[in-house]
């Protein structure tokens, strides 16, 4: 089993500029999910939406090519990819020649899919259980990449006192007895999400959107709860799943979706989306801070 402390995080690293798929470092989702009360199947669907802003390779004549890439990693995969290893892997394309952009896309999809499904039944010869989505954007369409903020009522408008900076789910509460009134549907947004890398302690900044149907959630307590992640050390995907599970268990909504967009580091951003009911994934559209 791969653990975060075995990765290249926080260690001096030599950058490889020739293609090397072995640089990808998968980390199992299960231990952190067990920590937040998920023993078997998770009560959510979703995906991790990645954007790579520093993708480059050589064409067959040795001329550099540049692109952006969007990756969609399903939440049901048993592993996440440690982000520094993803950066090192992408940099290994820098001086590698490929016939065309489709060859690059095929290689990326195969390698990342293998890593996120590693150590599953595919190893027994049953094949990869699902493919990672990959979309490559060349410079002629860069100006079609919009900046778009998350929709919803801003929690940040509330003038609340914040004194707790490690996750405090007891701050979450509903305003009335569950079932005593007709359920409401709300979309709430905050730009005050901050956590830290699980290994290095470096800050991770994000915006978060919470959509739910159910008994009204106390918005002041919800904002204080989101702020309470400020000194918490955990990967992006794990923070979003922790937020989802805390709201799911404490507030018991009928429906719930949690979506966070984190600012990039090392040319990569990670944007986890978790939902309790089937729906289309959000568009992987960056915010102004990304």
N, C-alpha and C positions, 0 to 999 in steps of 0.2 A: 504494500500500500504506500502511495506517495503522500507525504505530509509537507506542509508549507515550509518547514525549516530545512527540508532537503532540496528546496528549489534554489534558484540563483538570486532570489530576493535579498537585498542587503549585502551582497557579496561583490567583490571586484570581478568584472567579467570581461573577457576578450570577445570582441564582436567578430562573428564569422560572416564573411560576405559571399560564401559559396553555399548553395542550397543544402540544408540539413534538417530533415523532418524530425530528427531525434531531439532537437532543441525544445520541442513542445513538452510542457510539463503538466500532466493532468493531476488534479486533486479531487478525491472523492467528495461528493456532496453529503453522503450519509452521516458522517460523524456530527456535523453541524446541524443537520436536520434532526438527528436524535436529541441533540441538546435543546431544541425548541419544541420537542414533543411529537415529532413525526417519526413513528416507529415503523410504519409500513408505507402504504400509498399516501401521497401528499394530498391535501384537500384543495389543490390548485393546479392549474395549467399555466402555460406561458412560455417565455423564452428570454434568453439574454441577447440583447441587440448590441453588437460591437460595431464600431467604426474605426477603420485604420486610415490615418491621414498621411502615413509615410511609407507607401508601397512603391517599390521601384524594381526594375529588372532590366536586362539587356535584350535587344532583339538579336536576330541571327547575325547581323552585321556589327554587333557590339555597341549599338547606339542605345543610351539609356531611355527607358520609358518610365513615366510616372502615372499614378492613378490613386483614387480613393477606393476603399473596399468596405462593403457592409456585410457583416456576418450575422446569421440568425442561428443560435444554439438552443435547441429545445430544452425546456426545463426538466423533461423526463430523462435526459442523459445522466448517467451515473457520475460524471465528472464535470468539473469546470476546468478551464485552462488558466493557469497562473499567468498574470498579464505580462510580467517581465519576460517570461519564456516565449510568449506570443510575439513580443517585440523582437527578441533575438531571432526567432524563427523567420519573421518577415524580413529582417535585415539580411538574412542569409540568401535572399533572392537578389540582392543588390548587384552582384557581379556574375549572375547566372544567366545564361542565354536560354530564351524560350522562343518557340516558333511564332507564337501570337498570343493575344490576350486570352483566348479560350484555353490554351495550354496552361497558362498561369492559373486561371479559374479552376480548371479541373484538378490541378495539383493541390491548390488550397483546400478545395472541398474534400478531397480524399484524405489529406493529412489531418485536418482538424476533426473530421468525422471519426477517423480512427482513434484519435486521442480522447475525445469526449466519451466514446463508447468502450474504451479499453477496459479489460478485465471483466467483460460480460460474457454472455453465451456465444458472442461472435468468436471468441477464442477457441470455442469447441467446434468451430466449423459451420456455425449457423449464419454467418454473415453480419455485416453492420446492420443494426436495427433501425437506423434512421440516418438521413443525411443532413449535414449542416447547410443552411442556405448561404450562398455567396453571390454578391452582386458587385461587379467592378465598374467604376465610373472613370472614363478617360477625360483628359483636360477639356475636350470640346463641349462637355456637358457640366463642367464645374459650376458655371453660373446658374444652373438650374437647381442647385442645392440651397434650399431656403433656410432661414433662421426662424424658428417658431417656438413661442413659449407654451408651456403646458396650460390647457384650458382649466378653468375652475375658479371657485371663490377663494380668494387669498386668505389663508390663516394668519399670514404675517401682519395683517391689518390690526390684529388684536394686541392690546397693550397688556401683556402678561408678565408676571414676575417669574424668572427662570433661575432655579437654584440647583438643579440636578443635571449632571452631565454624564451619567452612565445610564443605560436603558432602565426605565422605570415604568413597567407596564401597569402598575397600580394607579398611574395618573389617568388611565383610560377609563371612561365611564359613559353610560348613556343617560339621557335627560329624564326619561320616564321608565316605568316598569315595562320590560319587553312584552309586547303583545297588547298593551293597554290602549294604544292608539294606532291609527293607520300608519303603515311604514312610509318613510320618506326616501327620496332618492337625492343624493348630493354628490357633487364633485368638488373636492377640496384640494388646495395646492399650497405648498410651502417651498420657499427657496432657502430655508435655514437648515437643511439637512447637512450635517458634517459628521464624518466618522474618520477612523484612521486605519491605515493598512495593518493587517493582522500581524505581519512580521516586522516591517520597518518602522511602524508608527507614523509614517508620513500622512499628512492630512488628505482626505478625500472629500471633495465638495460636491453637493448635488441639490437638485430640485426634485420634489416628490409630489405625485398626484394620487389621491385616494378617492376612489369612486365606490359608493356603497348604496344599497337599498336595505332599509331596516329601521329600527328604533333610532331616533336622532342621537348622534354622538356629541358629547360635550366638546365643543371646538377649542376652548381654552386648554382643557386637559390634553387634547390631541396635539396641539401645538407644543405644549410643554413636554409631552412624550417624545415628539420628533427631535426637539432640542436636546433631549437627554442622551442622544447618541453621540454628542459632541466629543467625548473623550473615549469612545468605545472603539476597540480594535477588532475589526472583522472585515472580510472582503465584501465588495458591493452586493454580490448575489446573496450572500448570507444575511446582510443587513435588511434587504428587502423582504426576504422570507421571514425574518424575525418580526419585522413590522407587520407583515400580513398575519402571522400566527397570533401575535399579541392582540390585534384588533379582532380577529376571528373568534378568539376564545373569550376575550373580555367583553366585547360589545355584541357578539352573536348576530351579525347582520345576516340578512337573507342572501345577499349577494355582496361580493367584495372584489375589488381590483386595486392593486398597488403597482405603481410605475415610477421608477426613479431614473433620472438622467444625471450622470456624474460627469464632471469636467475631465477632460483628457489628461493623461500622463503618459509620457513616452510615445506620443503620437497615437494613442489609443483611448477611446472612451468605451465604457460598459454601461448598458442601460437595461436593467432587469425589469421584467413585467410579469406579474403573477395575478391570476384571476381565478375565482371560484367557479366560474361558468364559462362555457365555450363562447368565444368571440374572436373577431379578427385581431391580429396583433397591431399595435400602433405603428404608424409610419416611423421609420428610423430617421427622424428629422431633428437636427441639433438645435439647442437653445443658444442664446447669445453668449453665455459663459463657456460654452463648449467650443 
